[in-house]
Amino acid sequence: MAKYIFVTGGVTSSLGKGIIAASLAKLLQSRGLKVTIQKFDPYINVDPGTLNPYEHGECYVTDDGAETDLDLGHYERFLNIPTSQANNVTTGRIYQTVINKEREGEYLGKTVQVIPHITDEIKRRMMLLGESGEYDIVITELGGTVGDIESLPFVEAVRQLQWEMPEEDCLVVHLTLIPYLKAAKELKTKPTQHSVRMLSQEGVRPDIIVCRTEHPLTAELKRKIALFCNVKQNAVIEAMDASTIYEVPLKMLQEGLDVTVLKKLQINGYAAPDLARWREFLDKLNAPKSRVTIGLIGKYIELQDAYKSILEAFVHAGAVNQCKVQIVNVHSEFINNENVSEKLKDLDALLVAPGFGSRGVEGKITAVKYARENQMPFFGICLGMQMAVIEYARNVIGWKDANSTEMDTKTPYPVIALMEEQKKIKKKGGTMRLGAYPCQLAEGSLANKIYGKTMISERHRHRWEFNNNYLNDFINAGLIPSGKNPETGLVEIVELKNHPFFIGVQYHPELKSTVENPHPLFVNLVQAAKYYAEVKASAKAGRMEKETA
């Protein structure tokens, strides 16, 4: 039987419950245990697929097509195993299930209430992964902050499980904040005491308290927290701010979080943690031998979480290359023909990011043109790939009014268009082309060389596609469709001949990049950026030498 760990948060949001959950899972996994993590979100949306990135950050997509919370990306990046529909559940999905059952008459005329019907459905979902027999431990992160009205049914479900299950099968980790008052020059434990008291009032007792802090906790402070929060002193864990999220597992290892958990769950005979590859990654990350500057051309750059997986994929790729990747955010809405050179001239490569809607697309097209004409390494993802197609159609083939029907329904050259099956769809939620699809790579292409094989599988999240009616026109003009879906013939990858690195993909490769398996497209983009930077530096040195002479 699987054992269950619940991670709750108090005092404030954004403390990093997802990172703590992923770090604990990594430590347990490194000891030979089979672990998975799931996220329960308190919002009423069925999934985050219809949420604006400014509202909720990026929407993460799993192999089986679930649109999920971005924390699932952290889970996959840390554990190097895929998640699924079952790993992310929202209040909306819980209520939708219960209401559907009520409509079908499943409750036999009973009054449907939050308790027991909603809480029973929450508990059923919480136990689902553990009942599969695949895992030794299931970690469940509860979204929101203790005390929030919308979180109450989830906390109540945990209370019931804590009461129903043997003590050694269920454990609650509470993440809280120990603020530092600069004027008083001391850390204050009162917010944590209040948070634990509030959790206890709702019937849930924390077994372990993880304290987010900017300064080290003294033994005396830990003893005080333990005394007033009714836990043992070794169950008070210091979580100091780290320079990178990938250092957190090692900090938790030093604090003995995993050992405390194993003892409380009465798991014996576990192996010593094997974190050799993780440490090797951190060594490379912290000791770069070179540096590149890559422009991220997007329209949600005000919120870094909107491109979270892309930024993390660059961290992984940089470490492999022992190269510090400096990301420069460039808002596509403010790029035009007059300022593009000034904005992009100091960069070593461009990544044109995904997105929806017409805002900022002309700036993306202008950026693509600059990279193509100046032999700058270019990588387009989803909408970024579509902008590369439109730019080529306009400026190389000569179709000045070429566009996507997403931006211009009356364009005479709809080089990007809706698939026939998408035209019939009226509902927005969960109706895009979602999840993993196969892609056949052309032998000898850049994509083929990067992947080292001819058949790949990547995750998608889009409605509009390359319009195959114009396929031969692009081939004749030199933009090569180097990757296609073997069943539908839809173009998944385009690349340019006679360019050092110019590739656009319809899918989202950033979603499959992990610490142990950095995505090859990002790895090769960083390599191309390094070469471009070296050529630029050499040319600049040559010019200075001439001027001196």
N, C-alpha and C positions, 0 to 999 in steps of 0.2 A: 504494500500500500504506500502511496506517495504521502509525504509530509508537506505541510502548508505553512508558508511564511507570508504575513501581510505587512505591507509597508505603508504607514500613514504619515501625514505631515501636519505640523502645527506652527503657530505664530504668524507665518507669512507664506505666501506662495513662492514658487521659483527657487526653492531651497536646493533642489536637485534630487528629489526622490527617485527619479528614473536612473540617475547615475549611481546612487547608493544601491539601488536594487540590482542594477547591472553589475556593479563591482562585487557585491556579495555573491551573485550568481557565478561570476567568473572565478572567484576564489573556491567556491564549492565544486565547480566544474574541474578546476585544476587539481582537485583532490580525487578525481575519478568518479564523481557523482553525476548523474544525468539530471540536468536542471533546465527548466523553462521559466519564462516570465510572462505575465499578462497584465494588461492595464485596464482598469475600470474607471471610466470618465463620467462625471456627474451631469454633463450637459444633455439637453433633450434632443439634439440632432442625432439621427440614427447613426451617422458616422461623420467624420470631418470633411468629407468629399465636397460638400457645398459651402464650406467656410472660406472666407477670404483669408489669404496668407497673413494679412495684417491682424486678423482676429486670433489665429491659432498657429501661426507658423506653417511650415510645409505639411502637406498631406503625404504620409508615407504609404507605399503600396507593397503588398505582399505577393508572393508567387501565385497564390490562388485568387488574386484580384480584390482583396479587401483594401478599402481606403481607411487608413488608421492614423492614430496619434503618432507624432514624430518620435516619441519615446521608444516605439518598437524598433526604430532605426538604431538607437543606442543598444538595445538588447541584442540585435543581430550583429552589430559591429563588435561588441564585447565577446559574445558567445560563439560567433562564427557558425550559427545554425539558423535556418529560416524560421520565421513566425508564420502565422496563418490567421484566418478569420476568427478563430477561437481565442486569439491572444489580445483582442481589443473589444471591449464591450462598453456601450454607453447606456445612460438612462433611457434615451430614446428607443434603443433596441430592446431593452427590458420591457418597457411599457408597451411597445408595439407587439411583442410576443404575448404578453398577458391579455391585452385587448383583443388580439386575434383569437386567443383561446376562449375568451368570454363570448365573443360573437359566434363561435362554433358550438357553444353550449357545454364546454368541457367542465365548467364549475357547477353544473347541475343546479342552477338557480340560486346559488349562494351569493351574498353580497361580496363583490370583489374589493379588497382593501390593500393598503400598503403592507400591512401585516395581517395574514401571512403570505398573500399572493405575490406581491412584488419582491419581498425579501426571500421567499422560496425560490423564485426564478433567479435572483441574484446568486443565491447559494448554489443552485444547480449549475450555473455558468462558472462559478468559482471552482467547483469540483470537477468540471468536465475534463480538463487536461490531465488531472491526476488519475482519473478513472481509466484512461487509455492504456495504462500499464507501461508507458514509454519513459516515465520520469520518476526519479527518486524524490525530487523536491520541486514544488510549484511555488514560485514567488508571485504574489499579487500586489501590484501597486495601486493604491486608491488615489484617484485624482482629487484635486481640491485641497482644502485645509479643514482640519477638524473645527467644528463650529459652524461651517457653512450649512445652510438649510438644505441645499440640494444633495449634500453628502450623507445626510442622516440615514437613508435606507441602506446605504453600503456599510456604514459603521454598525448599524443594527444587525445586518447579515453576519458581519464578523463577530459581533457579540454572541449571536446564536451558535455559530460554529465553534467559538472558543468554549462555549458551555457544553455543546454536544460531543466534541471530540476529546480523546485522551490528551492530557497535558503535553505529552511528548510528541504529539502529532501536529500541534498548532502553535505558532509563535507570532507575536506582534512586535514589529520594529517601528518605533516612532521617531521620525526625524524632526528636529526642532532647531531653534536659533538661540544662540547665546550672544546677545548684542554687546558691543564694546562702547562704553560711554567715554568719549575723549576727554571731556571736562573732568570727570571723576577718575579717569585713568583706571577703569576696572571693568571686568566682565560682569554682566548681570544675569542671574539665573531665574529671576521672577517670571519672565514671559514663558520659560519652559515649564515652571511649576504650574502656572495657570493652564497651559496647554494640556499637560498631563492630567490635571484635575478635570478639565472639560471632557477629555477622552474617557476618564474614569466615570464621570457622571453619566455618560452615555453607555456605560456598562462594559467598556473594553479596557482591560489592563495591559499596558505595554510591558513586554518582557525585556526589551533592550531599548535604550534611548541613545540615538545618534545625534550629537550636538554639532551643528554647523557653526564655525567660529573663525574669526580672523586672527586670534591669538591663542597660544597653547593653553589648555586647561590644567591647572595644578591638581595635585592629588587631593588637596583640601576642597577644591571646587567640585571635583568629581564626587567626593564623599557627600558634599552638601546636596548635590543633585540627586544622588542615590537615596539619601535619607528622606528628602521631601517628596520624591517621586516614587518611593516604595519599590526600588529595584536594588540588586546587589551592585557594589561599586565596579566590578568587572563588566557590568552590563551598561555602563556609561561610556560611550565611545566618542572620542574626539574626531571631528571631521574638519580639519583645517583646510582653508582655501588652497587650491593647487594651481600650478601654472598651466596644466592641461588636464582634461578629464581623464586621460589615460594613466595618470599617476594615482588616481583615487583607489584602485584595487590594492596597490602596494601600501598606501597609507592605511587602508582598512586591515591589511594583513599585519602591519606593525601594531595596530591597536587590538588585534586578536578577535575581530568581529566574527570571522568564520569559525574559530575555535569555540567561542561563546555560544554561537548558534548550534554547532554540532553537539555540544554538551547538553544544551537545553532540549534538543530534539532526541537525545539519547542515541545518536548515531556513532557506533564504535568501529574500530578497525579501518578508519579512513587513512589514505596515503598522505604523504607530505605533498605540499602544493608544487606542481610543476609549472612554473611561470617563465621558463627559459626564453621562449619565443617572445613573450610579452616584454621581458626585460631587454632583449635584443632590439626590439622595436623602439623602446624608450631611449636606449643608448644612441641609436641612430637619429632619433627625433631631436634629442638634446645636444647632439654634436654634429651639426651640418657642416659640410665642407664647401658648400657653394650657396648662392642665393639667386632666386628669380622673382620677378614681379609679374603677376598675371592679373589681367583685368577681368572682373566679373561684371558683364553687361546685363543689367536686369532692371526691373521696375518696382521691386519690393525691397530695395536695398536698405531702407530705413530699419527694417526688422531682420536681423541676421538669421533668426530661426526660419525665415522663409526659404532659405537656401542651405539649411543645416547639413543635409547629406552631401551636397556638393563641397561645402567647406571641409567636412570631415574626410571626404575622399581625397582632397588635396593634402591633408595631413598625412594620410596613409602613403600616398604617392611620393610626397616629399621625403618621408623617412626612408623609403626604399632607395631613393636616389641620393640619400644623405644631403638633401638640399632644402634650405629654408624657403618655403613658398609664401611670399608676401602677396596677399590678395588686396587688390585695389578695387573698391566698389565704384562703378560708374553708372549713374542713372541714365537709362536709355532715353528718357523723356527729354533730356537736356543735351543730347548729341545732335549736331547738324553738320552740314557740309563745311560751314565756316570754322567750326571749332574742333572738328574730329581729330585733326592732326595734333593740335595742342593737348587734347585730352588723352590721346593714346600713344604718342610718340615715345614715351619713356617705358612702355610696357614690353615684356618679353613674349607674351602670348595673350590670346583673348579666349574667353569662354562666354558665349552668348547663352543666357539662361532660359529655362522654360517659363511659361506664363500663359495667360488667357486674355483675350480682349485686344482692342486696337490701340490702347494707350501705350505710347513708347515704342511701337514697332518700327516706325520710320528711323528712329535713332539706332535700333538694332541693325536694320538694313544698311545704314551708313557705316556702322562699325564693321560689319562683314566685308563691305567693299574695301575699306581701309586695309583690313588684314589680307584680303586676297591680292590687292594691288601692291602691297609692300612686303609680300612674302613672309608675313608674320604668322607664326603658328596659330591656327584657329580650330576651335572645337565648339560645335553647336549641339545643344540638347533639346529635343522635342521642338518647341517653337523656334529655338535657335537654329535647328536644322531647316525648318520651313522658311525662315528669313534668308538663309543662304541660298535656297532654291529661288526665292523671289528676286533676290539681288542679282543672281546670275541671269535670270530671265530678262530682267530690265536692262542691265548694263553690259551683258555679253551677247545674248541672243538678240536683244533690241526690242523686246516687248515692253515698252515704257509703262503701260498700264497693267502689267502683270501683278497679281495679288492673290491672297487667300480669300475664299468666300466668307471666312470668319470676319474679315475686315471690310470687304467690299463685295456685296452680293451680285453686283452688276459688272464686275470686271470682265473684259473681253478675253482675258487669258487667266482662267482660274487654275493656276499651276498647283495650288493647294486647295483641296475641296473635301466636302463631307462624303463619307462612304454612303452608299445607298441605304444600308440598314440604319444608319444614324439619322437620316432625313426624316424617318417615321417616328422618331422618339420625341416625346413631349416632356416626360419627367426628367429632371436633371440628376437626381441622386443615384449613384451607382450604375450609370448607364453608358459611361465612356468605354473605350477599349481598355480593359484593365487586366493587369496580371502578366504572367510570363507567357511569351510566345516564342516559337523557334525562328531562327533567322539563318538563311544559307548565305555564306560569304563567297564571293568570286575569288577563285584561286589566283594568287599573285597580287591581289589588291593590298592596299595599305591596311585595311581592316583585317584581312587574312594574316598578314605578317604580325600585326599587333596581338591578335588572339592566338595565333599558332594553330588554328584549326578552321574547318570550313562550316561547321554547324555549331551555333551558339543558342542560348536562351536568355532573353532579357525581359525586364518588366516594363509595361506600358501604362500610360495614363493620358489619353488624348481622344479627340473626336475627329479632327481634320487630318487628312493624309496627302501624301504626294499623289498628284493626278496622273495616272498612267497613260492618259490620252496624249500627254506631251513627252513621254519617256524617250522616244527616238530623237526628238529635237534636242534634248539635253545631252544625250549620248554623243550626237554628232557635234555638239558644241564643246564637249570636253568635260562635262560634269558627269561622273560615272556612278551609276547605282550599284555599289559594291556589296550590298546586302539586301536580300528580299525574303519575305515570308514564303516558305516553300508551298504553302497551301493556297494562299490568295494572290501571290505575286506582288503584294504591296511592297513598296520600296521602304526599307528600314534604315539604310545607310547611303549617304552620298559622299563622294570625295573627288578631289581635283587632281588631274595629272599636272606635272610640271610645277608643283608647289611642295615645299619641304614638309608641311603638315597642315592639311586642310580637310577636315572630316566633320560631317554632321550626322547625328543619329536620331531616329524618331523616338526611341525608347529612353529610359532613364538609367544609365549605367551606374550613377552615383548610389542607387539603392542597393547595389550588391557589393559595394566596396567595404571590406572589413580590415581590422588590424592584421589578421593573419593572411588575408587574401586581398591585397589592394587591387583595385580594378585596373586592368592593363591599359585602357584608354587614358586614364588619368596619369598612370605611370609614364606612358609614352609622350603625353603632352608636356609633362615636366621635363622629360629628356629633350624634347624639341625646343622648349623654352631655354634650357641651359645652352644648347648649341647656338640658338639665335642670339642670346646674350653675349656669348663668346665672340661671335662674328661681329656684333655691334662694337664690342670693346676693342677688338682688333682694328676695325675700321677707324674708330675714334683715335686710337693710338697712332695709326698711320697718318691721319690728318694732322695731328699735333706735331709729329716728327717732321712733316713737310713744312709746316708753319715755322717751326724752330729753325729748320735749315734755311 
